[in-house]
Amino acid sequence: MRYALVALAVATLSVAACSKSEQSDAGDNAKAAAAKIGEATKEVATSPEMKAVGNDIKEGAAEAGAAAKDAFATAGAELKEGADKAGDKASEAAATADAKIDAAAADAKN
């Protein structure tokens, strides 16, 4: 905070020490510099290179989306296959349990 105040004080004293024409010239130079920066920013934003960067980003996002879609489709198919196998094993286990219960009941009658 102190450094900012000192810098502000130095800048204020520097401007105050200048003549009116020097202050006006400094203001005009600052405005011209800001205008040049604005123009350069517009040129960069509308340049073919920046448009190519934007297109590359869009293409990369599309490729990433397609890869994610494929991965989810594969995962979904594998999940379904695993669930089917688990269901088959559960059915087999139930049938085996039923057979064992029937056998135990038959043994109990004898």
N, CA, C and O of each residue as an XYZ file, in Angstrom:
440
protein
N       0.832     -1.185      0.000
C       0.000      0.000      0.000
C       0.874      1.246      0.000
O       0.583      2.211     -0.705
N       1.951      1.228      0.792
C       2.845      2.391      0.843
C       3.455      2.657     -0.523
O       3.555      3.802     -0.963
N       3.863      1.573     -1.191
C       4.515      1.743     -2.482
C       3.566      2.350     -3.501
O       3.975      3.170     -4.322
N       2.314      1.956     -3.452
C       1.337      2.518     -4.375
C       1.138      4.004     -4.108
O       1.032      4.798     -5.042
N       1.087      4.377     -2.841
C       0.913      5.789     -2.492
C       2.135      6.595     -2.913
O       2.006      7.706     -3.427
N       3.319      6.034     -2.693
C       4.550      6.733     -3.084
C       4.594      6.894     -4.599
O       4.943      7.961     -5.103
N       4.239      5.833     -5.327
C       4.246      5.902     -6.787
C       3.252      6.938     -7.280
O       3.543      7.684     -8.214
N       2.077      6.988     -6.657
C       1.066      7.972     -7.030
C       1.556      9.384     -6.751
O       1.351     10.291     -7.559
N       2.196      9.566     -5.619
C       2.721     10.889     -5.265
C       3.801     11.316     -6.251
O       3.821     12.468     -6.686
N       4.694     10.406     -6.604
C       5.762     10.732     -7.561
C       5.169     11.081     -8.918
O       5.596     12.042     -9.558
N       4.186     10.304     -9.357
C       3.553     10.581    -10.649
C       2.854     11.930    -10.631
O       2.928     12.682    -11.603
N       2.175     12.241     -9.531
C       1.476     13.519     -9.415
C       2.462     14.679     -9.432
O       2.245     15.682    -10.111
N       3.541     14.535     -8.683
C       4.551     15.597     -8.660
C       5.234     15.734    -10.016
O       5.565     16.844    -10.434
N       5.441     14.645    -10.690
C       6.078     14.698    -12.011
C       5.205     15.444    -12.997
O       5.694     16.270    -13.768
N       3.919     15.157    -12.975
C       2.998     15.833    -13.884
C       2.880     17.305    -13.495
O       2.833     18.179    -14.360
N       2.832     17.571    -12.210
C       2.700     18.962    -11.744
C       3.935     19.770    -12.116
O       3.829     20.971    -12.363
N       5.090     19.146    -12.161
C       6.328     19.847    -12.487
C       6.426     20.166    -13.968
O       7.227     21.009    -14.371
N       5.622     19.504    -14.778
C       5.654     19.739    -16.220
C       4.842     20.988    -16.554
O       3.943     21.390    -15.816
N       5.191     21.588    -17.694
C       4.417     22.735    -18.165
C       3.091     22.238    -18.723
O       2.913     21.040    -18.945
N       2.167     23.159    -18.947
C       0.858     22.799    -19.487
C       1.001     22.111    -20.849
O       0.287     21.147    -21.126
N       1.893     22.583    -21.685
C       2.051     21.972    -23.005
C       2.642     20.570    -22.885
O       2.269     19.663    -23.630
N       3.562     20.403    -21.948
C       4.126     19.072    -21.738
C       3.064     18.108    -21.205
O       3.018     16.943    -21.599
N       2.203     18.612    -20.297
C       1.127     17.784    -19.763
C       0.153     17.400    -20.876
O      -0.303     16.258    -20.944
N      -0.160     18.353    -21.741
C      -1.061     18.094    -22.856
C      -0.449     17.077    -23.817
O      -1.124     16.166    -24.297
N       0.852     17.257    -24.087
C       1.544     16.307    -24.962
C       1.545     14.903    -24.355
O       1.346     13.915    -25.062
N       1.765     14.824    -23.066
C       1.775     13.521    -22.397
C       0.391     12.871    -22.490
O       0.277     11.671    -22.738
N      -0.660     13.677    -22.289
C      -2.026     13.157    -22.400
C      -2.327     12.704    -23.806
O      -2.934     11.653    -24.009
N      -1.901     13.501    -24.794
C      -2.110     13.123    -26.194
C      -1.348     11.841    -26.532
O      -1.863     10.969    -27.232
N      -0.124     11.736    -26.030
C       0.676     10.528    -26.280
C       0.014      9.296    -25.644
O      -0.001      8.219    -26.239
N      -0.528      9.463    -24.441
C      -1.192      8.343    -23.771
C      -2.436      7.916    -24.555
O      -2.705      6.724    -24.704
N      -3.189      8.897    -25.052
C      -4.382      8.581    -25.852
C      -3.988      7.873    -27.147
O      -4.637      6.909    -27.555
N      -2.929      8.350    -27.787
C      -2.467      7.732    -29.034
C      -1.998      6.300    -28.780
O      -2.268      5.399    -29.574
N      -1.298      6.102    -27.672
C      -0.825      4.757    -27.334
C      -2.009      3.830    -27.071
O      -2.007      2.677    -27.503
N      -3.020      4.335    -26.361
C      -4.202      3.518    -26.085
C      -4.926      3.168    -27.381
O      -5.408      2.047    -27.544
N      -5.001      4.115    -28.288
C      -5.648      3.854    -29.575
C      -4.876      2.798    -30.365
O      -5.475      1.905    -30.966
N      -3.542      2.901    -30.363
C      -2.721      1.913    -31.077
C      -2.889      0.520    -30.465
O      -2.953     -0.480    -31.179
N      -2.959      0.473    -29.148
C      -3.150     -0.820    -28.471
C      -4.510     -1.402    -28.850
O      -4.635     -2.599    -29.112
N      -5.517     -0.548    -28.875
C      -6.850     -1.013    -29.272
C      -6.870     -1.542    -30.696
O      -7.465     -2.585    -30.963
N      -6.226     -0.832    -31.608
C      -6.165     -1.268    -32.999
C      -5.409     -2.597    -33.125
O      -5.822     -3.494    -33.860
N      -4.302     -2.700    -32.397
C      -3.511     -3.934    -32.452
C      -4.317     -5.108    -31.898
O      -4.254     -6.217    -32.429
N      -5.065     -4.860    -30.843
C      -5.897     -5.920    -30.263
C      -6.953     -6.382    -31.260
O      -7.202     -7.580    -31.395
N      -7.572     -5.433    -31.957
C      -8.568     -5.792    -32.971
C      -7.930     -6.582    -34.107
O      -8.507     -7.553    -34.598
N      -6.727     -6.158    -34.526
C      -6.042     -6.865    -35.607
C      -5.724     -8.306    -35.204
O      -5.879     -9.234    -35.997
N      -5.283     -8.473    -33.975
C      -4.962     -9.825    -33.503
C      -6.230    -10.664    -33.434
O      -6.242    -11.817    -33.864
N      -7.288    -10.089    -32.896
C      -8.538    -10.849    -32.731
C      -9.132    -11.269    -34.072
O      -9.750    -12.329    -34.171
N      -8.952    -10.454    -35.091
C      -9.548    -10.773    -36.396
C      -8.549    -11.389    -37.375
O      -8.866    -11.600    -38.546
N      -7.348    -11.674    -36.889
C      -6.322    -12.230    -37.783
C      -6.658    -13.666    -38.173
O      -7.324    -14.382    -37.425
N      -6.193    -14.077    -39.344
C      -6.416    -15.463    -39.773
C      -5.816    -16.473    -38.788
O      -6.350    -17.567    -38.609
N      -4.718    -16.098    -38.162
C      -4.080    -17.008    -37.210
C      -4.993    -17.267    -36.012
O      -5.122    -18.407    -35.567
N      -5.632    -16.205    -35.486
C      -6.529    -16.375    -34.337
C      -7.782    -17.141    -34.746
O      -8.322    -17.922    -33.962
N      -8.244    -16.915    -35.976
C      -9.393    -17.687    -36.463
C      -9.018    -19.162    -36.571
O      -9.828    -20.039    -36.273
N      -7.788    -19.426    -36.998
C      -7.319    -20.815    -37.091
C      -7.238    -21.438    -35.701
O      -7.575    -22.607    -35.516
N      -6.788    -20.649    -34.723
C      -6.733    -21.154    -33.349
C      -8.149    -21.489    -32.876
O      -8.366    -22.531    -32.258
N      -9.097    -20.621    -33.160
C     -10.484    -20.881    -32.779
C     -11.022    -22.138    -33.435
O     -11.714    -22.932    -32.797
N     -10.702    -22.318    -34.716
C     -11.142    -23.524    -35.427
C     -10.480    -24.779    -34.853
O     -11.111    -25.830    -34.740
N      -9.192    -24.653    -34.490
C      -8.497    -25.793    -33.882
C      -9.145    -26.172    -32.552
O      -9.284    -27.355    -32.241
N      -9.535    -25.181    -31.780
C     -10.191    -25.446    -30.495
C     -11.529    -26.137    -30.730
O     -11.860    -27.102    -30.042
N     -12.294    -25.649    -31.696
C     -13.587    -26.277    -31.997
C     -13.393    -27.719    -32.458
O     -14.121    -28.617    -32.035
N     -12.407    -27.931    -33.325
C     -12.138    -29.276    -33.838
C     -11.704    -30.208    -32.709
O     -12.144    -31.355    -32.630
N     -10.841    -29.703    -31.845
C     -10.391    -30.508    -30.707
C     -11.541    -30.859    -29.778
O     -11.616    -31.979    -29.273
N     -12.434    -29.907    -29.550
C     -13.589    -30.172    -28.689
C     -14.504    -31.213    -29.324
O     -15.033    -32.086    -28.636
N     -14.688    -31.118    -30.626
C     -15.530    -32.105    -31.324
C     -14.913    -33.496    -31.245
O     -15.618    -34.481    -31.022
N     -13.602    -33.577    -31.428
C     -12.919    -34.867    -31.338
C     -13.008    -35.439    -29.925
O     -13.222    -36.637    -29.741
N     -12.842    -34.570    -28.932
C     -12.940    -35.031    -27.543
C     -14.354    -35.510    -27.239
O     -14.540    -36.505    -26.539
N     -15.336    -34.812    -27.758
C     -16.728    -35.226    -27.561
C     -17.005    -36.571    -28.210
O     -17.680    -37.420    -27.626
N     -16.489    -36.768    -29.410
C     -16.689    -38.047    -30.104
C     -15.997    -39.180    -29.350
O     -16.543    -40.277    -29.233
N     -14.795    -38.914    -28.841
C     -14.071    -39.943    -28.088
C     -14.821    -40.283    -26.797
O     -14.907    -41.449    -26.413
N     -15.357    -39.269    -26.138
C     -16.124    -39.516    -24.909
C     -17.386    -40.317    -25.224
O     -17.752    -41.223    -24.476
N     -18.040    -39.989    -26.317
C     -19.253    -40.709    -26.709
C     -18.933    -42.178    -26.966
O     -19.662    -43.065    -26.521
N     -17.845    -42.431    -27.683
C     -17.432    -43.808    -27.956
C     -17.105    -44.547    -26.661
O     -17.481    -45.704    -26.476
N     -16.398    -43.854    -25.768
C     -16.020    -44.487    -24.498
C     -17.255    -44.834    -23.683
O     -17.333    -45.916    -23.102
N     -18.223    -43.920    -23.636
C     -19.448    -44.192    -22.885
C     -20.246    -45.327    -23.526
O     -20.833    -46.148    -22.821
N     -20.270    -45.373    -24.845
C     -20.991    -46.447    -25.530
C     -20.350    -47.799    -25.225
O     -21.043    -48.781    -24.959
N     -19.024    -47.837    -25.266
C     -18.302    -49.070    -24.954
C     -18.539    -49.472    -23.506
O     -18.796    -50.639    -23.211
N     -18.453    -48.506    -22.612
C     -18.668    -48.799    -21.194
C     -20.090    -49.289    -20.957
O     -20.309    -50.204    -20.163
N     -21.046    -48.690    -21.634
C     -22.439    -49.112    -21.483
C     -22.652    -50.537    -21.970
O     -23.357    -51.321    -21.335
N     -22.040    -50.868    -23.098
C     -22.168    -52.226    -23.633
C     -21.521    -53.239    -22.694
O     -22.071    -54.314    -22.456
N     -20.354    -52.893    -22.165
C     -19.668    -53.799    -21.246
C     -20.461    -53.950    -19.946
O     -20.525    -55.039    -19.374
N     -21.050    -52.875    -19.494
C     -21.873    -52.937    -18.280
C     -23.086    -53.835    -18.500
O     -23.434    -54.639    -17.636
N     -23.724    -53.696    -19.654
C     -24.885    -54.531    -19.959
C     -24.472    -55.999    -20.034
O     -25.165    -56.872    -19.510
N     -23.354    -56.264    -20.678
C     -22.863    -57.635    -20.788
C     -22.567    -58.216    -19.400
O     -22.905    -59.364    -19.112
N     -21.941    -57.415    -18.559
C     -21.651    -57.868    -17.197
C     -22.922    -58.131    -16.404
O     -23.005    -59.100    -15.649
N     -23.914    -57.261    -16.581
C     -25.190    -57.453    -15.884
C     -25.889    -58.717    -16.381
O     -26.478    -59.456    -15.593
N     -25.821    -58.961    -17.682
C     -26.419    -60.188    -18.237
C     -25.741    -61.435    -17.656
O     -26.409    -62.397    -17.279
N     -24.409    -61.403    -17.591
C     -23.677    -62.544    -17.031
C     -24.028    -62.734    -15.554
O     -24.200    -63.860    -15.089
N     -24.130    -61.634    -14.834
C     -24.475    -61.723    -13.413
C     -25.880    -62.288    -13.248
O     -26.132    -63.080    -12.340
N     -26.792    -61.885    -14.121
C     -28.153    -62.410    -14.072
C     -28.185    -63.894    -14.367
O     -28.911    -64.648    -13.719
N     -27.387    -64.322    -15.359
C     -27.314    -65.752    -15.694
C     -26.764    -66.553    -14.516
O     -27.269    -67.629    -14.196
N     -25.732    -66.022    -13.879
C     -25.137    -66.733    -12.740
C     -26.116    -66.785    -11.569
O     -26.184    -67.785    -10.855
N     -26.864    -65.718    -11.379
C     -27.855    -65.715    -10.304
C     -28.941    -66.753    -10.579
O     -29.387    -67.445     -9.664
N     -29.366    -66.863    -11.838
C     -30.374    -67.868    -12.206
C     -29.840    -69.278    -11.987
O     -30.550    -70.146    -11.480
N     -28.583    -69.501    -12.371
C     -27.959    -70.815    -12.169
C     -27.864    -71.144    -10.683
O     -28.131    -72.272    -10.268
N     -27.482    -70.148     -9.890
C     -27.359    -70.364     -8.448
C     -28.725    -70.673     -7.841
O     -28.830    -71.528     -6.962
N     -29.758    -69.994     -8.295
C     -31.112    -70.252     -7.785
C     -31.565    -71.653     -8.165
O     -32.172    -72.352     -7.353
N     -31.274    -72.066     -9.392
C     -31.655    -73.414     -9.832
C     -30.915    -74.465     -9.013
O     -31.505    -75.469     -8.614
N     -29.640    -74.245     -8.764
C     -28.856    -75.178     -7.951
C     -29.406    -75.240     -6.529
O     -29.508    -76.317     -5.942
N     -29.755    -74.089     -5.988
C     -30.309    -74.045     -4.637
C     -31.644    -74.783     -4.584
O     -31.910    -75.523     -3.636
N     -32.477    -74.584     -5.590
C     -33.771    -75.288     -5.647
C     -33.555    -76.801     -5.698
O     -34.249    -77.559     -5.020
N     -32.591    -77.230     -6.506
C     -32.311    -78.666     -6.629
C     -31.844    -79.232     -5.299
O     -32.234    -80.331     -4.906
N     -30.991    -78.458     -4.601
C     -30.478    -78.929     -3.313
C     -31.600    -78.986     -2.272
O     -31.641    -79.901     -1.450
N     -32.494    -78.023     -2.309
C     -33.631    -78.006     -1.377
C     -34.554    -79.210     -1.658
O     -35.016    -79.885     -0.738
N     -34.807    -79.454     -2.944
C     -35.650    -80.593     -3.323
C     -35.008    -81.909     -2.874
O     -35.687    -82.808     -2.376
N     -33.681    -82.004     -3.061
C     -32.983    -83.230     -2.659
C     -33.018    -83.404     -1.146
O     -33.183    -84.515     -0.643
N     -32.862    -82.305     -0.434
C     -32.894    -82.376      1.021
C     -34.284    -82.754      1.512
O     -34.426    -83.503      2.479
N     -35.304    -82.235      0.846
C     -36.692    -82.557      1.226
C     -36.974    -84.033      0.959
O     -37.646    -84.693      1.751
N     -36.461    -84.546     -0.150
C     -36.664    -85.959     -0.491
C     -35.959    -86.845      0.524
O     -36.495    -87.869      0.948
N     -34.746    -86.439      0.912
C     -34.007    -87.211      1.920
C     -34.725    -87.183      3.274
O     -34.708    -88.165      4.016
N     -35.344    -86.063      3.576
C     -36.030    -85.935      4.856
C     -37.264    -86.843      4.900
O     -37.620    -87.334      5.971
N     -37.905    -87.071      3.788
C     -39.086    -87.932      3.736
C     -38.687    -89.398      3.933
O     -39.455    -90.187      4.484
N     -37.516    -89.745      3.493
C     -37.086    -91.150      3.572
C     -36.520    -91.408      4.897
O     -36.096    -92.528      5.180
